Amino acid sequence: MTKTHDVLIAGGGLNGPALALPLAQAGLSVAVVDPRPADARATDSFDGRAYALAVSSQRLLKALGLWDGLAADSQPIRQVKASQGRPGDGAAPFFLHFDSAETEEGPVGHMLEDRFLYKALLGAMTGRVTHLPGVAVTGQQVDQAGVTVTLSDGGTMRARMLVGADGRGSGVAKRAGITRRGWDYGQTALVAAIDHDLPHDGIAQQYFMATGPLAILPLPGNRSSVVWSETQANAQAILQLDDDDFLNVLRPRFGDFLGDIALAGGRFSYPLSLSLADRYAVARVALVGDAAHGVHPIAGQGLNLGLRDVAALAQVLVEATRRGEDIGSELVLQRYQSWRRFDATALALGMDGVNRLFATDNPVVSAVRGLGMGVVTALPALRRGFMRQAAGLSVDPMPRLLTGRPL
């Protein structure tokens, strides 16, 4: 017998559960189909993966009733310093400096490990959301009243609408006929956590180098998360190194401002590209997160962009339900697309432009870049504008969940 829900979400990473919770809290029947086993990420051991949560994302978690339980495991980002440079040369004389003391919102953001965030979302779904771990959506058939999906275990499910939260290679998008455009950066991100001798004081560092940016993001204690973008050729060579040699290559780029460094947890890598869906919604189907837009990790905005999608789509669906509308109709879902597509595309292309701007060692270009960074740092109004954008506070109109209030 086919089970029926209001909303079926394909993908159980972070965006899928984050969308399921406010919908369930508003009284909708929701199911999350997750190809990975439930215990694949819900572990107690640190594996090195962490996220830079913008202020708006932290407020969303507060609206879901999760932030109070996560705050103690997070690390506030109190300052951000960004500069250009070369391995072994240290930071350039002109740099961007953002300080949370200049704003009323508190910290610029918070760093939070994947294991804590995922377990909180997983626990909150229990008893509220139908969660099917270890099962994938393999087919979907849309009709006038809803959508029927086929599952990898041979079962079927029925829903009024389907949400693709299944990543850049979204099967939901492909089956819905939604095409994508974008390009490869020729870069690979190397991700690891680093223990260091000296305290980071809650300061996030971003170094722009010709082969790709290096982000050093503070975690609780004397530990930082490193997101190191390199050319594909360099990255492949580095990936073959053992841990000691990996650190020897990292040290000239990392610098010695935090003392000696050592690996904490595993090492990860993923290729970098820009990937934008041509549509975020069609009849009975909507996309969120990487299924809608995959961006360069320069500013750590990937998850934050996805949570903005979550907040907007949840509000559209809940308000439509309260008005008695068909939540899967194209008319309703176009409101979501209109709300989110421009913001996400503008940010994605902005990060693309920044990456291209710094991907050269030309001395003239380097001088202009440095001057520009110095000018931004010297102008308080411009600096605060950049800070609000990074904090996710410039979205207009602002979805209710991103203000910390439930739907």
C-alpha positions in Angstrom: 0.0 0.0 0.0 1.4 3.4 -1.0 1.9 5.7 2.0 0.9 9.4 1.5 2.5 12.5 2.9 2.2 16.3 2.3 5.9 16.7 1.5 8.5 14.1 0.6 12.2 15.2 0.8 14.8 13.3 -1.1 18.1 13.8 0.7 18.9 13.5 4.4 22.1 15.5 4.8 21.5 18.8 6.5 19.1 20.8 4.3 16.6 18.0 4.1 16.0 17.6 7.8 16.2 21.3 8.4 13.3 21.7 6.0 11.4 18.8 7.4 11.3 20.2 10.9 9.5 23.5 10.4 7.0 21.9 8.0 6.3 19.2 10.6 6.0 21.8 13.4 3.4 23.6 11.3 1.3 20.4 11.0 2.3 19.0 7.6 3.1 15.3 7.1 6.7 15.0 6.0 9.0 12.1 5.0 12.8 12.3 4.5 14.3 9.6 2.3 18.1 9.4 3.0 20.4 7.1 0.9 22.9 6.9 3.8 22.4 4.8 6.9 21.4 6.8 9.9 24.6 6.0 11.8 26.9 7.1 9.0 27.3 10.6 10.4 25.7 10.4 13.8 29.0 9.5 15.6 30.6 10.7 18.7 34.1 11.0 17.2 35.5 14.1 15.6 36.1 13.6 11.8 37.3 17.1 10.9 34.1 18.4 9.1 32.7 21.7 10.3 30.6 24.6 9.0 30.8 28.4 9.3 27.2 29.2 10.2 26.1 32.8 9.4 24.1 34.7 11.9 20.9 34.1 9.9 21.6 30.3 9.9 22.1 30.3 13.7 18.8 32.1 14.1 17.1 29.5 12.0 18.4 26.8 14.3 17.1 28.9 17.2 13.7 29.0 15.6 13.7 25.2 15.3 14.5 24.9 19.0 18.0 23.5 18.4 20.4 26.3 19.0 20.4 26.2 22.8 21.6 22.6 22.7 24.3 23.4 20.1 25.7 26.7 21.4 28.1 25.1 23.9 29.7 23.0 21.1 30.1 26.0 18.8 32.9 28.5 18.4 31.9 32.1 17.9 33.8 33.9 15.0 34.6 37.3 16.5 36.8 38.6 13.7 37.6 37.8 10.0 40.9 38.7 8.4 41.4 38.3 4.7 44.6 39.0 2.7 46.4 38.0 -0.4 49.8 36.4 -0.3 52.2 33.6 -1.4 53.3 30.5 0.4 56.0 31.4 2.9 55.6 35.2 2.5 52.9 35.8 5.1 50.0 38.2 4.7 50.1 41.2 2.4 50.3 44.7 4.1 46.7 45.5 3.0 43.9 43.3 4.2 40.2 43.1 5.0 39.3 43.1 8.7 35.8 42.5 10.0 35.2 42.8 13.7 32.0 41.7 15.4 32.4 44.5 17.9 31.3 46.9 15.2 27.8 45.3 14.8 24.8 44.8 17.1 24.4 41.2 16.0 27.2 39.7 18.1 29.7 37.3 16.5 30.2 37.3 12.8 29.1 33.7 12.8 29.7 30.4 14.5 31.8 27.3 13.6 30.0 24.1 14.3 31.1 20.5 13.7 29.1 18.3 11.4 28.6 15.6 14.0 26.8 18.0 16.4 24.6 19.6 13.8 23.6 16.4 12.1 22.8 14.6 15.4 20.7 17.5 16.6 18.6 17.5 13.3 18.3 13.7 13.4 17.1 13.7 17.0 14.6 16.5 16.4 13.0 14.5 13.5 12.3 11.5 15.8 8.5 11.2 16.4 7.8 14.2 14.1 9.1 13.2 10.6 9.0 9.8 8.8 12.7 9.1 8.3 13.8 6.4 5.9 17.6 5.9 6.1 19.4 3.7 3.7 16.8 4.2 1.0 17.0 6.3 -2.2 14.5 7.8 -4.5 14.9 6.1 -7.8 11.9 7.3 -9.8 9.2 9.9 -9.7 5.9 10.4 -11.6 4.0 13.7 -11.4 0.3 14.0 -12.0 -2.3 16.7 -11.3 -2.8 15.7 -7.7 0.7 14.9 -6.5 3.8 12.8 -7.2 4.5 9.1 -6.8 8.1 8.1 -6.0 9.7 4.8 -6.4 12.3 3.7 -3.8 15.4 1.6 -4.0 13.9 -1.0 -1.6 11.1 -1.6 -4.1 8.5 0.5 -2.3 6.5 3.5 -3.4 5.4 6.7 -1.6 2.9 9.3 -2.5 3.1 13.1 -1.7 1.6 16.3 -2.7 5.0 17.5 -3.6 8.7 16.4 -3.8 11.7 18.3 -2.7 15.2 17.6 -4.1 17.8 18.1 -1.3 20.0 15.5 -3.0 23.1 17.5 -4.0 24.7 18.7 -7.2 24.0 15.6 -9.1 20.3 15.7 -8.0 18.3 12.8 -9.4 15.1 14.7 -8.5 16.2 17.6 -10.8 17.2 15.4 -13.6 14.0 13.4 -13.6 12.0 16.7 -13.5 13.8 17.8 -16.6 15.6 20.6 -14.8 18.9 21.4 -16.6 22.0 22.9 -15.1 24.8 25.2 -16.2 28.2 26.1 -14.8 31.9 25.3 -15.1 34.8 23.6 -13.5 37.3 25.7 -11.5 40.2 23.3 -12.1 40.6 23.3 -8.3 40.2 20.8 -5.5 39.3 21.7 -1.9 41.4 19.9 0.7 39.7 19.9 4.1 41.1 19.0 7.4 41.1 20.0 11.1 44.3 21.2 12.7 45.4 21.4 16.3 47.8 24.3 17.1 49.8 25.4 20.1 48.4 29.0 20.4 44.8 30.2 20.8 43.1 31.6 17.7 41.0 34.1 19.7 38.0 33.4 17.5 39.6 34.9 14.4 38.9 33.4 11.0 41.7 33.8 8.5 41.4 33.8 4.7 44.5 33.8 2.5 44.1 34.4 -1.3 46.8 32.8 -3.3 47.1 32.3 -7.1 46.5 28.5 -6.8 43.4 29.0 -4.7 42.3 30.4 -1.3 43.1 29.0 2.1 40.6 29.4 4.9 41.6 28.9 8.6 38.4 28.8 10.7 38.4 28.6 14.5 36.9 25.6 16.3 36.6 25.2 20.1 39.9 25.0 21.9 43.2 25.3 20.1 41.8 23.8 16.9 40.9 25.2 13.5 39.2 23.9 10.4 41.2 24.3 7.1 39.6 24.6 3.7 42.5 24.7 1.3 41.8 25.1 -2.4 44.6 24.0 -4.9 44.9 23.3 -8.6 43.8 19.8 -9.4 47.3 18.7 -10.2 48.7 20.1 -7.0 45.9 18.7 -5.0 46.3 15.2 -6.4 50.0 15.2 -5.5 49.2 16.5 -2.0 46.6 13.8 -1.5 49.1 11.1 -2.0 51.3 12.4 0.8 51.3 10.9 4.3 50.2 13.1 7.2 53.6 14.4 8.1 54.4 15.4 4.5 50.9 16.9 4.1 51.7 19.2 7.1 55.1 20.1 5.7 53.4 21.4 2.5 50.6 23.1 4.5 52.9 24.9 7.0 54.3 27.6 4.6 50.8 28.4 3.6 49.3 28.2 7.1 52.1 30.3 8.7 53.4 30.2 12.3 51.0 32.7 14.0 49.3 29.8 15.8 52.6 27.9 16.7 53.2 24.4 15.6 50.3 22.5 14.0 49.2 18.8 13.9 46.3 17.0 12.1 43.2 16.3 14.1 40.7 14.0 12.4 40.6 12.9 8.8 41.5 14.6 5.5 38.8 15.1 2.9 38.8 16.5 -0.7 36.2 17.4 -3.3 36.4 19.0 -6.7 35.3 22.6 -7.1 32.9 23.9 -9.7 30.0 26.3 -10.2 26.7 24.5 -10.8 23.4 26.4 -11.1 20.0 24.8 -11.8 18.1 26.7 -14.5 14.9 26.4 -12.4 14.4 25.9 -8.7 10.8 24.7 -9.1 8.4 23.1 -11.5 4.9 21.6 -10.8 5.1 19.3 -7.7 8.9 19.6 -7.4 11.3 22.1 -5.7 15.1 22.1 -5.2 17.1 23.3 -2.2 20.7 23.5 -1.3 23.3 22.1 -3.7 20.6 20.6 -5.8 19.8 24.2 -6.7 23.2 25.8 -6.6 26.7 24.6 -6.0 29.2 27.5 -5.2 32.9 28.0 -4.5 33.7 27.6 -0.8 35.6 30.9 -0.6 33.3 32.5 2.0 31.9 29.3 3.4 28.4 30.1 2.1 27.3 26.7 0.7 25.3 25.5 3.7 24.1 29.1 4.6 22.7 29.4 1.1 20.9 26.1 1.5 19.4 27.2 4.8 18.1 30.4 3.2 16.4 28.1 0.6 15.0 26.0 3.5 13.6 29.1 5.3 12.0 30.5 2.2 10.4 27.3 0.9 9.1 26.4 4.4 7.4 29.8 4.7 5.9 29.5 1.2 4.5 26.0 1.9 3.2 26.8 5.4 1.5 30.0 4.3 0.0 28.3 1.3 -1.3 25.5 3.5 -2.9 28.1 5.9 -4.6 29.7 2.9 -6.0 26.4 1.7 -3.9 26.4 -1.5 -2.4 23.3 -3.2 1.2 23.4 -2.0 2.5 21.5 -5.0 1.0 23.7 -7.6 3.4 25.6 -9.9 1.8 28.9 -8.9 2.8 28.3 -5.2 6.3 27.0 -6.0 7.0 29.9 -8.3 6.8 32.1 -5.3 9.7 30.2 -3.8 11.7 30.4 -7.0 11.2 34.1 -7.3 12.2 34.6 -3.7 15.5 32.6 -3.9 16.9 32.4 -7.4 18.3 35.9 -7.7 19.9 36.0 -4.3 21.6 32.6 -4.7 22.7 33.3 -8.3 24.1 36.7 -7.4 26.1 35.2 -4.5 27.4 32.3 -6.5 28.6 34.6 -9.3 30.0 37.0 -6.8 32.1 34.2 -5.3 33.1 33.1 -8.8 34.3 36.6 -9.5 36.4 36.8 -6.3 38.0 33.5 -7.1 38.9 34.7 -10.6 40.2 38.0 -9.4 42.7 36.4 -7.0 43.7 33.6 -9.4 46.7 35.5 -10.8 50.1 36.7 -9.6 50.2 39.7 -12.0 51.8 42.5 -9.9 49.6 45.2 -11.2 46.4 43.2 -10.5 47.9 42.3 -7.1 48.5 46.0 -6.2 44.9 47.0 -7.2 43.5 44.1 -5.2 45.5 45.1 -2.1 44.4 48.8 -2.5 40.8 47.7 -2.8 41.0 45.6 0.4 42.6 48.5 2.2 39.9 50.9 1.1 37.1 48.5 2.3 38.8 48.2 5.7 39.2 51.9 6.0 35.5 52.7 5.3 33.2 51.7 8.2 29.9 51.9 6.3 31.2 49.7 3.4 32.8 47.3 5.9 29.6 46.8 7.8 27.7 46.3 4.6 30.0 43.4 3.7 29.6 42.0 7.2 25.8 42.0 6.9 26.0 40.3 3.6 28.2 37.6 4.9 26.0 37.2 8.0 23.0 36.6 5.7 21.2 39.7 7.0 20.8 41.4 3.6 18.2 39.1 2.2 15.1 41.1 1.2 12.5 40.1 2.2 13.9 38.1 5.1 12.3 34.7 5.6 10.7 34.5 9.1 12.9 31.6 10.2 16.1 33.6 9.5 15.0 36.1 12.1 14.8 33.4 14.8 11.0 33.2 14.9 9.0 30.0 14.2 6.5 29.9 11.4 
